[in-house]
Amino acid sequence: AVDADLGSTSGLDPERGVRRRRGDEEERSTSSPFGAPVSTSMQRGGRVPLAPQLDVRLLERPKTYAGAAEGWPTWKLKVESYMVSVDGRYEAAMREAAAETQNIVHAPSEYMPLSRFLFASLISLVEGVPLELISSIGEHNGFEAWRRLCADQRRRREKNQLQQVEGLLNPEFGSGVGFRAKWLAWERQLEI
């Protein structure tokens, strides 16, 4: 179609859902999911953000997390998926941050905008104990905030697993009618 105002041929970009002029393809191939130009090192190295070009306002943000252990795996998955939709570099960066055992003092300079955005997102997505865990982090270090949240959940899970093992090693079956049901439940837990 010819756009009278622009005097050039334009069309609908199926990935972004916006009208574009001819010649914009070069701009698109060198822009990040945020719409900013990709660094020249990324262009030379052939690294391209993993996430598709999309408007994250169309995605549902994860719900607020208050620290319940049973809700952590689902919430973590939703946050990771949301952040990867914002920028594909979050996938590896968040995985590395979660695995880190030492404090993450500084993110590499090329990851500072990602770190700050992650921090702002996490602050708005947690409350209660998780909020207290990350509110004292300086420099809005989102990767350190993510590391702390993951480490706290890991400690809680390990403590829970230890309690489960202790319960299996010292079962209380009682006597009478409930003995058999408790015995069968204990055997089932041994198989898990």
C-alpha positions in Angstrom: 0.0 0.0 0.0 1.2 3.5 -0.7 1.2 5.9 2.3 0.4 9.3 1.0 1.9 11.1 4.0 5.2 9.2 3.8 5.3 8.9 0.0 6.7 5.4 0.2 5.5 1.9 0.3 4.6 0.6 3.8 3.2 -2.6 5.2 2.2 -4.4 8.3 5.0 -6.0 10.2 3.5 -9.2 11.4 5.8 -9.6 14.4 5.3 -6.1 15.8 1.8 -5.3 14.4 2.8 -1.7 13.3 3.0 0.0 10.0 6.5 0.4 8.7 8.2 2.2 5.8 10.4 0.5 3.3 14.0 0.8 4.5 13.1 0.2 8.2 14.2 -3.4 7.9 17.8 -2.4 8.5 16.8 -0.6 11.7 14.8 -3.6 12.9 17.6 -6.0 12.4 19.9 -3.9 14.6 17.6 -3.1 17.4 17.1 -4.8 20.8 13.8 -5.9 22.2 13.8 -2.5 24.0 13.9 -0.7 20.7 17.4 0.6 21.4 20.3 -0.1 19.0 22.1 -3.3 19.6 25.8 -2.7 20.5 28.3 -3.2 17.7 29.9 -6.0 19.6 26.6 -7.9 19.5 26.3 -7.2 15.8 29.9 -8.4 15.0 29.6 -11.4 17.3 26.4 -12.5 15.7 24.6 -12.5 19.1 21.0 -11.5 18.7 18.6 -11.2 21.6 16.7 -14.4 22.1 13.3 -12.9 22.7 11.0 -12.0 19.8 10.2 -8.4 19.2 7.0 -7.9 21.2 5.2 -5.4 23.4 5.5 -6.8 26.9 2.5 -4.7 27.9 0.4 -7.5 26.2 1.8 -10.1 28.6 0.3 -10.6 32.0 2.7 -9.7 34.7 3.3 -12.4 37.4 1.2 -12.0 40.5 2.7 -10.7 43.8 4.7 -13.3 45.8 4.6 -13.2 49.6 7.0 -16.0 50.3 4.9 -19.2 50.5 7.1 -22.2 49.7 4.4 -24.0 47.8 4.0 -21.0 45.4 7.7 -20.5 44.7 8.2 -22.9 41.7 5.3 -21.5 39.8 6.0 -17.8 40.6 9.7 -18.3 39.7 8.8 -19.8 36.3 6.4 -17.0 35.6 9.0 -14.3 36.5 11.7 -16.0 34.4 9.4 -16.3 31.4 8.3 -12.7 31.7 11.8 -11.4 32.0 13.0 -13.5 29.0 10.1 -12.0 27.0 11.5 -8.5 27.9 15.1 -9.5 26.8 16.5 -12.9 25.9 19.7 -12.2 27.8 17.8 -12.6 31.1 17.5 -16.4 30.6 21.3 -17.1 31.1 21.8 -14.1 33.4 19.1 -15.1 35.9 20.2 -18.8 35.8 23.8 -17.8 36.6 22.6 -15.4 39.3 20.5 -18.1 41.0 23.4 -20.5 41.0 25.9 -18.0 42.4 26.9 -18.7 46.0 28.6 -15.4 46.7 27.1 -11.9 46.7 26.9 -10.3 43.3 28.4 -7.0 43.9 28.3 -5.5 40.4 26.8 -6.7 37.1 28.9 -6.3 34.0 28.4 -2.8 32.6 26.5 -4.1 29.5 24.0 -5.8 31.9 23.5 -2.8 34.3 20.2 -1.7 32.5 19.0 -5.3 32.7 19.9 -5.5 36.4 18.1 -2.3 37.3 15.0 -3.3 35.4 15.0 -6.7 37.1 15.3 -5.0 40.5 12.4 -2.6 39.8 10.3 -5.6 38.6 11.1 -7.7 41.6 10.4 -4.9 44.1 6.9 -4.5 42.5 6.3 -8.3 42.5 7.2 -9.3 46.1 5.9 -8.4 49.5 6.5 -9.5 53.1 9.7 -11.5 53.8 10.9 -11.5 50.2 10.6 -7.7 50.0 12.6 -7.4 53.2 15.3 -9.8 51.7 15.9 -7.5 48.7 15.0 -4.0 49.9 18.4 -3.5 51.5 20.4 -4.2 48.3 22.3 -1.2 47.1 22.7 0.1 43.5 19.4 -1.6 42.5 21.2 -4.8 41.7 18.5 -7.0 40.3 20.8 -10.0 39.8 21.8 -9.9 43.5 18.1 -9.6 44.5 17.3 -12.7 42.3 20.2 -14.6 43.9 18.9 -13.8 47.4 15.4 -14.9 46.6 16.6 -18.1 45.1 19.1 -18.8 47.9 16.4 -18.3 50.5 14.1 -20.7 48.8 16.9 -23.2 48.4 17.7 -23.0 52.2 14.0 -23.5 53.0 13.6 -26.5 50.7 16.8 -28.1 52.1 15.5 -27.6 55.7 12.1 -29.1 54.7 13.8 -32.1 53.0 15.9 -32.6 56.2 12.7 -32.6 58.3 11.1 -35.1 55.9 14.1 -37.4 56.2 14.0 -37.2 60.0 10.3 -38.1 59.9 11.0 -41.1 57.7 13.8 -42.3 60.1 11.6 -41.9 63.2 8.1 -42.8 62.1 5.2 -42.7 64.6 2.7 -45.4 63.6 0.7 -45.5 66.8 -1.4 -48.5 67.4 -4.9 -49.8 66.7 -6.9 -49.0 63.6 -4.7 -46.2 62.2 -1.5 -48.3 62.3 -1.9 -49.8 58.9 -2.8 -46.5 57.1 0.2 -44.8 58.7 2.5 -47.7 57.8 1.3 -47.6 54.1 1.8 -43.8 54.0 5.3 -44.2 55.4 6.2 -46.8 52.8 4.8 -44.5 50.0 7.0 -41.7 51.3 10.0 -44.0 51.2 9.4 -44.6 47.5 9.4 -40.9 46.6 
